[in-house]
Amino acid sequence: MGGRFRGDLDPQVAAFTTSLPFDRRLYRADILGSIAHATMLGRCGIVPAEEADRLVGGLREILREVDAGVLEIQGAEDIHTFVEATLGARVGAAARRLHTARSRNDQVATDLRVYLKAE
């Protein structure tokens, strides 16, 4: 648990606040949007090209593993935190750079548009 709270979140509160059961269907859109964003960050020189490449590589790896059923989407509040945590475990601190120049609202709006277009 982070922030100002101590101890674990009550399981009932966690179940009430999680959107992961609904978000699972957005995983592909979320990862593809993040790949595009990381690519832009690198091409514009906002993050070093090596970091952008690590981000893109890690995201592609996550997408392949979820598609193949090797990586199960679980243990997070929503799809965004799942992807962020998984990416962070793979590429380290560079994963935090993925939020540069993109709000969570931007990310959600992009995910929904990409998902709906694919449907």
N, C-alpha and C positions, 0 to 999 in steps of 0.2 A: 504494500500500500504506500502511496506517495503523498505528498502534500502535507496538510496539517492534521490529517486523521491518523490515528494509531489503530492497529489491529486490522482484522480482515473484514471485508464487507459482508453484511448479512446475506446469506444465500438467496433469500426472498427478494431483497433489494437488487441484487445482481441479476436475478432472473427477470425482474420487472424492467430494469434499465437497459438490458442488452438488446441490440437489434440484429445480432448475428444470424439468428434463424431466418430473418427476412433478407439480410444483406448477402448471404451466401451466393445468391444468383448474380450478384454484382462483381464477383471476384475478377472475372476476365476484364470487364470495363475498367475497374479500379487499377488493375495492374497495367493495362495498356495505356491508360491515361498517365500513369506515373512514369512509364517508359518514355512517352512523348515529352513529358515535363522535364525529366532528367536529361534527355537529349537536348532540349532547348537550353537548359541551364549550362550545359557544356559548350554548345555551339556559340552561345552569346558571351562566353567567358565569365559567367556569373559564378560558376564553380570550376575548379581545374578539370581539364579534359579527362585526366586519369580517374578522378572521383566520379565524374559522370559515367564513364565506362564501367566502373565497378558497380554503380547503381543500376545501370541498364542490365549488366550481366546478372546481377543478383535477382532482379525482377523477372528476367526471362527464365532463370532457373526455378524460381517460385512458381511461375505460370506453368512451366512444363511439369513440375512435380504435382501440382494440384490437378492439372488435366489428366495425368497418368494415374491419379488416385494414390500416389505415394505420400503426399502431404495432405493431411486432413485439416480443414478449416475449423478450428475450435480454440477455446481458451481465451477469447478476447471479447471486448465489449461490442465491437462492430468490425466490418471487413477492413476498414482503414487501419485500425489499431492492430489487427492481425497481420496485415501486410507489412506495416511499419516494424512491428516487433520481430517478425520473421526476417525481414531485410536487415535489421540492426544486428541480429544474431549472426548473419552471414557476412556483412561488409563492415560492421563496426560503426564508428562515429560518423562516417560518411552518410549513413542513412538519415541522420538528422537534417542534412542539407536539402533533402527532398521537399521540405516545406518552404524553402526560400521562394518568395514571389508567388505563393499559392496558399490561399486560405482553405480551411476545411470546407467552407461553403462552395468555393470554386471547385474543389475536388468532388463534392457530392453532386453538384449540378452537371459536371462533366460526366461522371459515372452514369447518372440517370439518362443523359442524352445518348451516350454511346450504347448503353444497354437497350434503350427503347428503339434506337435505330436498327440494332441487330435483330430485334424481335420483329 
